[in-house]
Amino acid sequence: MRVRVFVQILLSGLTFLIAGLLYTQVIRHDVYRVMSEENRLRVTPLTAPRGGVFDRHEKMLARDALSFNASIIYSQIRNKDALAGLMAEILNVDRKTIDDGMDRCRIRPYSPVCVVSDIGTRAAIQLEEAAYEHPGLFVEATTKREYASGSATVSVLGYIGRINRPEFDRLKHYGYRIDDMIGRAGLEKQYDNYLRGKHGGKQVEVDNRGREIATIGYREPNPGRDIHTTLDLDLQIFCGKLLKNNRGAIVAMDPETGKILAMASAPSYDPEVFVDRKRSGEVKELLDNKQYPLVNRAVRAAYPPGSIFKLVIAAAALESGKARPETSSICEGYITLGKRVFRCWKENGHGEQLMTDAIMNSCNVYFYRLGLLLGADDIAVFARKFGFGKLTKIDIPGEVTGTVPSPKWKVETFKDEWYKGETVNYAIGQGYLLVTPIQVAEMMSVFANRGYLVRPYVVESIGDVRINNFERQPAGIREAALDTVREGVMRCVNDRHGTGMKARLSEVVVSGKTGTAETSTGRNHGWFVGFAPFDKPSLVVVVFDEYGGKGGYYAAETAGKVFREAKKLGII
């Protein structure tokens, strides 16, 4: 009896043993095979460096530099506490940072996961030496984005940031990895597909200590393509310094081709803050900053233009036949319209004014009357002829259209009729009209090149392939009308009574127009837009001074400095 019970127990045990072997070897074969292979084989990603960005003289603006990350293969760690202590000591970081990083590695236990990035060459060598005694420790060679001129070019170049989960889910089929960097703003975003390249990798066999035995497979990473811009780095840095401690924007453009030679926006920021994990606190400060440093004011913000819009009104009146160059008007300092009084900026008035006098003196009363002659609908038509109310199609993402109002627009937007007083304000660039600095540069190019709208652009070529050629189209304004306005803007800067005289230079004849734009805050914006040389313009400069005060004095003086620097650099 006892023997029979013993045999039954033995048979039952053998049955369970055989069942377990069948379950492990047959049913769970694929699972354990994968685990075995993952423990024996290691796949190391090889990051493709992003393409470089260069100015028009081939000076480097941005590039990827060699960097090292301290990574962990969690499944191979033998002594977690000892390894964490060693890494904290060598990398000079607190233990919690290492512990938190190791906890992240549990998600992907058989692949290297970054714990501390950009550790430096010396620390990388020390960790490589320690890796022999600490299986699971891995030093990963990667790249880090560097911007040679820092904040000076960020308004154009933008920045890169780590891909988030929704983006990865959307882009993973296009070769993106969970830890990839992608363009977030500026050229980095616009040309991300060309700059990013294609990643590679290698598959190696390792022993029980994690040491490489043999390379099984290898795929070379393909670097991203370099892009070559129209920017002049020296002029760009100069413009950035001029804007320091101010809010506003500067645009310098070739009026014949639309090439952007400089585009600065302030306040600015350091783009490398987004690629350095140690500076994550600074990112939050930027996002919370109420002065909005991340906004490129040259293309992504619209403002009332003030008196610089008088150039459009003058050209419209001449082109439509509502006025001639010799059309005169008496400015007594104000006009009345019904019960309302609309004043000139000069309290006692300018006296008798011809058109070029009115441009030189920026006489409000003269342009009030021109605006009433034209009417709001015609003003809107000519504003669009000069490029307002639509995208310039510059190759920088996020451009806004601004607003060109009209009686129909007001009815659709506010369900209210248009009043004559609004036409009067419209004529001096106030009211609902909103424009961007890049649109103002496009507008001024019509006067500089005598009749053509040009499309602004920044990138000339990708690698050896030219992707942008200058595009221009007739604005539909006769040269005779343009020449009258040109004479007015030349006098505005070079006549001793002109409102733009602070932009005057002895080295070159500058022409331009100042502007003051009132805001609901009670503080005024300052504008200056001009071109040089007068006879054959090769540079248009726009200076926008946010809340900069009356008359655009700072803006005019700043523009004069830009023109002087451009002369030194051989641009004009």
C-alpha positions, 0 to 999 in steps of 0.5 A, a space after each residue: 500500500 505504501 509503495 503504491 502511494 509513493 509511486 503515485 506521488 512520484 508520478 504526480 511530481 513527474 507529471 507536474 515537472 513535465 508540464 512545467 518543462 512543456 510550459 517553459 520550453 514550448 508555450 513560453 519559448 518565445 518569451 524566454 528566447 527574447 529575454 535570453 537574446 536581450 540579455 546576450 545582445 545589446 542594441 546601441 543607438 547611434 544618433 545622427 548629428 543635426 545639420 549645421 546652420 551658416 550665415 552668408 559668409 559661411 560663419 557657423 551659427 549652430 552645430 551639433 557637438 560631441 557629448 557624452 551621457 551616463 546611461 544604465 542597462 538596468 537588467 545588468 546592474 548587480 549592486 545598485 547602491 554602490 553604482 549610484 554612489 560611484 556615479 554621484 561622486 564622479 558626476 558631482 550630482 546629488 544621489 537623488 538625481 541618480 536614484 530617480 534616473 535609475 528608476 526610469 531605467 526600469 521601463 526599458 531594462 534591456 536597453 541603455 537609458 540616459 541617467 545624466 546627460 552631457 557629463 563631459 569628457 573627463 567624467 566619461 573616461 572615469 565612468 568607462 574605467 569604472 564600467 568593468 567593475 560595474 556591469 550595467 554602466 554605459 557611457 553613450 556618445 551623442 550630440 549636443 546643440 550649440 549656438 555660436 552666437 547664443 541669444 543674438 540669433 535665436 529670433 531667427 534660428 529658434 531652438 530645439 526641445 525633447 520630443 513629447 509623447 503625443 509627438 512621438 506617437 505621431 512621428 515614430 513611423 518617420 524614424 523619430 525616437 522617444 529621446 529625440 530632439 526636434 525643432 521648436 521654433 524658427 529655422 530649427 522648426 521650419 527645416 527640421 526634416 532636413 536638419 535632423 538626419 537619420 539615426 543609425 545603430 549597432 547590435 553587439 554580443 556581450 558576455 555576462 559582465 556586459 562587455 562587448 564580444 562581437 559586433 553583429 550588425 551596424 548601420 551608419 547614421 546619416 548626418 542632417 543637411 547643412 542650411 545656408 542662410 542670408 544672415 550677416 552674423 556681424 550685423 545680426 549680433 550688432 542689432 541684438 546688442 542695440 536692442 539689449 534692455 529694450 522690447 522691440 525688433 529690428 529687421 534689415 532686408 535687401 529691398 531688391 531680393 528680400 534677403 534678410 540680413 538681420 532680424 533681432 527681437 527683444 527680450 531674447 533668451 539663450 536657446 541652449 537652455 532647452 537642451 540642458 537638463 540642468 537648466 530646466 528651471 530656466 525654461 519655466 521662467 521663460 514660459 512664465 515671463 510676461 514680457 514674452 521673450 519666446 515671441 519673435 516680434 518681427 513676425 509673430 506680433 502685430 502692432 498699430 503702425 502710427 505715422 509710418 502708414 502715412 507713406 501708404 496714404 500718400 501713395 494711395 492719394 497720388 495713385 488714385 488721383 485724389 491728390 497731386 504732389 503740389 496739393 497743399 493744405 493749411 495745418 492749424 493744429 487740428 481739424 473738427 469732424 462733427 463734435 470731435 476735434 482731431 489734433 496734430 502732434 504739433 500744437 500750433 500747427 505746421 502752416 501750409 504744407 505740400 505733400 513732401 512737406 507733410 511727409 517730412 513733418 509727419 503732419 497729422 492734419 494733412 493726412 487726416 484730409 487725405 484719408 477723408 478724400 480716399 475713404 476707408 475702403 480705398 485705404 484698405 485696398 491700398 494697404 493690401 497693395 503694400 502687403 498688409 493684412 496678409 502673410 509675407 510668406 517668410 520662411 520662419 514659422 508662426 507669422 501673423 497677418 495683422 489686420 487691415 480693417 474696412 467698413 465691411 470688416 467692422 460689420 462682420 467683426 463688431 456688428 457695427 457701422 463705420 464712422 468718419 472719425 475712424 477713417 481719420 484715425 486710419 489715415 495716420 495708422 491708428 485704430 484697428 490697423 495692425 501690422 508686423 515689422 516684417 510687413 513694414 519692411 516689405 512695404 518700404 521695399 516698394 518705395 526703395 525698389 520703385 514699385 515691387 513687393 518682394 518676398 522676404 526669406 532667410 534660407 538660401 540653400 540646403 546643402 548644395 541645393 538652392 531652395 529660395 530665389 528672390 520673388 517679386 511682383 508689381 505693387 501697382 503703384 506708378 513710379 511718379 507717385 513713388 518718387 514723390 514719396 521718396 522725396 518726402 522720406 529723404 527730406 524727413 531724414 536729411 532736412 534739419 526740420 525733419 522728424 527722422 533727422 536722428 537717422 541722418 549719416 554723413 557716410 550715406 544718404 538715408 531716407 526714412 519715416 518715423 512713427 508714433 503709435 498710441 496704445 490703450 495702455 497710455 504708452 506709445 510705440 516708436 517706429 522708424 523705417 528707412 532705406 539707403 543709399 537713396 539713389 540705389 537702395 541696397 538695405 531697408 531697416 525697420 526698428 520697432 520700439 515697444 512702448 518706446 515713447 513719442 516720435 520714434 526718436 530712439 528708433 530713428 537713432 537706432 536705425 542710423 546706427 544699423 545703417 552705419 554698421 552696414 556701411 562698415 561691413 560693406 553691405 551698403 
